[in-house]
């Protein structure tokens, strides 16, 4: 009986330690909704010297498209509990207003629903595809 209690106690300690590790690493949380200022900051941090002209937050507030003065676009998107940024290299119009964006350094495309204000920003990339 005491052996079983010892196993139970050690299992309980291991579970509590695992929960503590998850909380410490902030795993399992969704990122806070992104705003325009945060999107601009992340785009400029990811691509120093990026000349931001405008920003459009995605409808679900889980990302934003940042347009530069030169016409280049950076997609700031949710990546786990944080946000990441990628330079848009290609775009393909999808169905129901969704756009598939190819980002520099990534092989998979990112499927997003752009706000109406940003629909034309990636059109020149779609025309090249």
N, C-alpha and C positions, 0 to 999 in steps of 0.2 A: 504494500500500500504506500509506503513512504517513497519508493522508487517512482511510482506513478505520480505522486504529488510533486516530486522533484522535476520530472519531465514536464508536467503541466506548468510549474513555476518558471522553468527555463524557456518554455515556449512562449509564455506570456511576456517575459522580459525581451525575447527576440522580436516579438510583434511590436512591442512598444518602441524598441530601438529602431525598427524599420519605419514606423510612423514618424518618429522624431527626425529621421534622415530625410524623409519625403518633405516634411514641413521646412526643414533647414534649407533644402535645395529648391524650395518653391516649385516642386513638381506637381502636376495635376491641376494647376490653376490656369485659367484663361487669361490672356493679356487684357489689360484695361482697354476700353474703346480709344481709338486714336483720334486726335484732333489735328487741325491744320498746322499749328506751331510744332507739335511733336513730329509730324511727318516731314516738315521742312528741316528740322534739326537732324533727324535720322538720315535723310537724303544727303545733306551736306557733310555729315560725319562719315557716311559710307563712301562718298565720292567728293573728296576735298576739291574745292574750286568749282563745284557744280553751280552754275548760275541760275538759280531758281527764279521762275517767272510767275508761276501759278500752281495751285494745289487743289485737287478735288478728292475729298474723302469718299470712300466707297459707301454705298447705302447701308451696309451692315456694320460700318465703322470698324471693320477688321483689317483695314488697309487704306492706302491712298495712292493716287497717281500724282507725281510731282513733275511738272513740265519745266524745262530749262529755256533760257533765252534763245539758245541755238536750235530748239525744237526737239532735243533729246528728252526722253522721259525716264523717270525712275519709279519703279513700283515698290512701295513700302508695304510689306505684307506680314501677317501673323505667322510666326514660326514657334510653335509651342506656347510658352508663357511670355515670350518676348516678340519683338518685331525684327525683321531683316529687310534689306533693301537690295534691289537688283536693277541694273540698267536694262531697259527694254530694247531688245535687238530686232525682234520681229513680232508681228501681230497678225492674227487671222480672225475674221469676223465669225462668230458662232451664231447659234440660234437664240432667240428671245433676248437679244441685247447683250449676250455674253461675248467676251473677247478672250481668245487664247493668246497669252503673251509669252514670248520666249525671253528669258533673262540671261544676261552674261554670266558665265560660270555655272549654269544649271542645264542639265539635259532635258528635264521635264518641263512642260509648259505650265503656266499658272493661269487658271480659268477664273476670270473676274467679271463682275457686272459693273460696268463703268457708269457713273452719273452722266446725265445728258450733257452737262457742260464739258465733259472730257471725251466725248465720243469722237470728235474730230482730231484730237491730239495724236492718236496712234494711226489715223487713217493713212498717212503717207507710208507708214511701215507696212500696213496691210496691202497697199497698192504695189509695193516692191515684191511682196511674197509671191 
